């Protein structure tokens, strides 16, 4: 019972509990759509890995331009209202694409356009979403809440792909998009029910009245001055660009390497999520304060298991390797996120979060097409191995750099 209370302690707060359960149901819908969208693109393009990479690129491309401004807005605006607007927009985009698919009118450019639009919405959503957690639970419970947020996301990954695989096999891809559109309503309801008086109020930023561009530049200047953040951002940039392309890898391994159906593809996502949920719960239970040394060590472990997964000889063995990949990847991401927030001044947290996610997801427009092209020409296994080597080398270099500039630091 003590371990249970430790792991789920943030859920004792009503506001966070409402937001967590609303987000969980929305995350299930998100993963239902992600699997259907990948399968739809492969159907429309006769299994083009390059097209699949381009869709992922369009989804995350706006991060390069807009997350930093989303971060500036998160430091200035009511984050609850920002999240209401972004979730409403996301639901409408899913509904439009779903209706096009159900009516048989969908074309590849429709998927490209809605992916780009959803990416723009997400770029403004994520800085407010990440920093809103601090308002919900307070500084003391932040690492726990970050782990529980990741648990919610990956419970969605655990359930959503399997549901989507079944829906695709029985009804084609259209209903999956409608399910996701409906799932956004749960977040909207939770945001309405949250009691503003119970939020942990933030400080009023000293530069609140400055123009947005000035405030955004101040965020970049702050990051440059913080050694821990610089090392963290280098590590997470390579991770996001080349190491987190499972959306592409599982689709291509299922369809091209093993010749499996949509249902088998969905089960790979579920297998990945089993490990991700485990990794997230371990992060939520951890009491030790996260730091850059912990992030790099976890990055080395992730690179090793990712490399092993690329060598699996059959569908069954590959599926068995994915829980380890999921646990390792999630451990890196939750530890990085908590480190970023805990080492940042409250006045700068929204802007730093915006830059963090610009770096983490902004590399995807470059990495996803590259990974797709490598898979197209050399096979999916080679593209996975490229990701593993890139992440491992970067983590080792950042670890060595940190130990040299801070000889007394405990790189553990």
N, C-alpha and C positions, 0 to 999 in steps of 0.2 A: 504493500500500500504506500510506503514511503517513496519508493522508486516511481510509482504511478503519479503521486502528487508532485514530485520533482519534475518529471517529464512534462506534465500537462498543467503546470501551475498558472500559466498566463490565462488559461481558459476559465479560471475562477472569477475573472473580471468580465462583467456582463457585456460591455461594449466590444471587447475583443472577441468574446464568444459569439456574438451576433455576426461580426464581420468574418470570423473564421469559418463558420458554417455556411454563410452565404457565398463566400469565396470558394469553398470546397465544391458546392453544387455547380457553380459556374466553371470551375476547373474541369469537372467531369465533361461538361459540354464542350469546352475548348478542345480537349483531347479527342472527343468524338469527331469534331470537325477536322482536326489536324490529320488524322488518319484518312478520312474521306477525301480531303483536299489532295493529299499526296497521291491517293489511288486515282482520283479524277484526272490529275495532270498526267499520270502514266497512261491512262486510257486515251486521253485526248492527243497524246504525242507518240503513241506506240512505244512506250517505255523509254523515253528520253531522260537520261540522268542529268544532262545539261539543263533541260527545261525545269526539272525538279529543283536543281540548285538555284536556278534563276528565281523561282517563286520564293524560296527561302531568303534569297538576297533581297527581293522586294519587300518582304515582311520586315526585315531588320535594317534595311538601308536608311530609312528615315532617322534611325538612332544617331547616325553620323551628324545630322543637321539639327535635330529638334530636342533631344533629351537634355541638352545643356540649358535650353530655354525652358523646358519642362521643369528642370530643377530650380531655375530662378522663380518660376511661378509657384512651385511647392514651398519655397521659403517666404513667399509673400501672401498667397491666397489661402482661402479656407480649403484645406486638402480634401475634406469630405465632399464639398461641392464640385471640386475638380474631378474626383473619382466618380461622382454621379454622372457628370457630363460624358466622361470617356467611356463608361460602361454602357450608357444609353446609345452612344454612337456605335460602339462595337456590336451591340445586339442588332442594330438596324443594318449594318453591313452584312452580317451573317444571314439575316433574313432575305436581303436582296439576292445574294448569291444562291441561297437555297431555293428560292422561287425560280430563278433562272434554270437551275439543274432539274427541278421537279417538272417544269414545263417543257424540258427538252430544248431550251434555247441557249444553253451555255456554250461559250466559246473560250478558247484559251486566254484571249485578251481580257475576258471578264475576270478570270481568276487572277491574272496579273494586276488588274486595276484594283480589285477589292483587297488583294494582299498589300498593295502599296498604301491604300487608304487606311487599312487596319494598322499597318506599321506606323503611320503618322499618329493615329490615335494612341497607340501603345507608347510611343515616345513621350507623350505628355502624361500618360497614366502612370508609368512605372516609378518616376521619382516621388510623386505624391503617395503612391501605394506603399513604397518601401519606408518612407519617413513617417507616414501616418501611423505605422506600427508603434513608434515611440510615443506618440500621443495617446495611443490606446492602452499601453501597458507601463510606460515609464522606463527610465534608463536601466534600472536594476534588472528588470525582466526582459530586456531587449534581446540578448542572445537566445533565450528560451523561445521568445515569440518568433524570431527569425527562423529557428529550427521548426517550429510548428507551422509557420507559413509554408515552408518547403514541404512539410508533411502533407499539407492540404493540396499543394500543387501536384505532388506525386501520387497521392491517393486518386486524384483525378486521372493521372497517367495510368494508374493501375486498373481503374475501372473503364475509363473512356475508350481506349483502343479495342478492348474486347467487345464492348457494346457496339462500337462502330463497325468492326469486322462482321458481326452478326447482321447489323442493319444493311450493310453493303451487299452481303450475300443474298439477303431476302428481298430488299427493296431498291438496290442500287445506292448511289452516294447521296441523293437529294435529301432524304429525311435527316441525315446526320447534321446538315447545316441548319435545318429548322430546329432541331433539338438544341443546338448551341445557341441560337438566337433566343430561345425561351429561357435558357439557363442564366442569362444575364439579369433576368428579373430578380433573382435571389440576392444578388449583390445590391441592386437598387433598393430592395425592401430593407436589407440590413442597414444600409446607410441612413435610411429614413428613421429607423427605430433606434439608432445610436443616440444616447443622451449626451449632448454637448457639454453639460455641466460636469460630467464625470471624466472628461478628457484631461490628460496631463498637459496643461498649457505650456506653450513654448515661449521663449523670450522674443521680444520684438527686435528683429535684426536692426543693427545700428544704421545700415545703409538702405533701409526699406524704401526711402523716397528717391533713391538714385534711379536713373534710367536702367532698363533691363539689361542693355548691352554692357553698361558699366558694372553692374552687379554680376553679370556672367563672367566678365574678365577677372573680377576679383576672385571668383571661384577657381579659375585656372591658376591664378597667382598663388592662391593658398595651397593647392595641390603641389605646385613646384617647390614650395618651401618645406613640405613634409616628406622626409626620407621614406618612412614606412609606407605612405600612400604611393610614392613613386614606384617602389619595388612591387607593391601589390598590384598596381595598374598594369605594369609590364607583364606580370605573371597572368593576370586575368585576361589581358588582350589576346595573348596567344591561345589561351584556353578557349575563349569565345570564338576565335577565328578558325582554328584548325582542330580543336579537341572536342567540340560539343555538337558534332554533326550527326547525331544518332537518328534524327528525323530522315536524313538521306540514307545513311548506312543501313538501317534496318529494312527500309523499303527495297533497296537494291539487293541486299543479301537475300531477302525473302524471294524476290521476283526473279532476279538474274542468276544468282549463285546457286540457289536451291530449288528454283522453279515452283514456288509455293503460291497458294491462293491468298485472297484478301484476309480471310480468317486467320491463316497462319501468320500473316504480317501483323495483324492486330495483337496476336498472342506474344509476339516479340516485344511490342511496346509494354504489354503487361509484365513480362519477365523483367524488363528494364526497371519498371516502376516498383517491383517488389524490393529490389536493392535500394532504389532511391528513397522509398519510405523508411526502410531500415536505417539508412544513412542520416535521414532527416531527424528521426527519433533519437538517434545517438547524439546528434548535434544539440537537440533540445534538452537532453538530459545532462550534457556536459556542463560542469561548473567552472572549469578552468577558463580564464580570460583568453580569447583567441588573439593571435598575433601573426606577423608575417612568416616567422619561422615555421609555425604550425601549418600555414597555408602551403609553403613550398614542400614540406615533407609529404603532405597529403597529395600534392601535385605529382610527386615522384611515384607514389603508390598508384595513382590513377593511370599514369602513363604505362606502368608495368602491366596492369590488368587489361588495359585497352590493347596493348600489343599482343597479349595472349589471346584475346578474343578474335583478332584478325587471323589466327592460325587454326581456329576450330574447324575440324574436317567435315562436319555434318550440321544439318539444321538443329538437331537436338543438342549437340554439344555447344553450338553457338548460342542457343537460347539459354543454356545453363550458365554461360559466361556473362550474360547481360546483367543479372542481379549484382554481381561483383562490380561491374562497370558502373551501374547506377549508384551503388553505395559510395564508391570512391568519388565519382563526379559530384554527387550531392554534398559530400563532406567538404570538398574543396570550395564549392559555391557558397554554402552557408557560413563557413568559417571566413571566407573572403568578405562576404556581405557584413557580418557582424564586426569584423576587424575594421572595415571602412567606416561604419557608423560610430563605433566606440572611440575611434581615434580622431574624430572630426568634431570641431566646435559646433554647438547647437545652431548658431547663426548661419553656419555654412553647410549644414547637413543636406539640405535639399539640393543645392548646387553641386556639391561633391557627389551625391548620389546620381545626379544627372550625368556628370562626367564619367562616373564609374560605369553606368550602363551604356553610355556612348562608346566607351572603350570595349566593354564586354560584348555587346551585340553589334556594335558598329563595324567590327571586322568581318561579320558574316557576309555582307555583300561581296567581299573579296574572297573569303574562305569558302563559302558554299559553292559558287561556280567552279572554283579551283578543285575542290574535293570532288564535285560532280564530273569535271573533265578528266581528272585522274582515274576515277572509277570507270568512265566511259572507255578510256584508252588502255588502262592497265588492269582493270578489274576492281571490284569493291574492296577486296582484301588489301590491296596496295594503298588505297586511299585511307583506310583505317590505320595502317601502319605509319603513314606520313603524319597523321594526327598524333599518334602516340609518341613518336620520336620528337616532334616539335614541342609538345608539352613537357616531356621529360627533360630535354636539354634546357629549356627556358627555366624550369623550376630549379635545376641544378645551378645554373648561372646566377639566378637571383639569390639563392641560398648562399652561394659563395660570396657574392657582393655584399650581402647583409653582414656576414661574419667578418668581412674585411673592414667595413666602415664602422662596425660596432663590435669590436673584439670581445666585449664583455657580455654581449647578448647571448641568451640561451636559444640557439637555433634548434628548437624541438617542437 
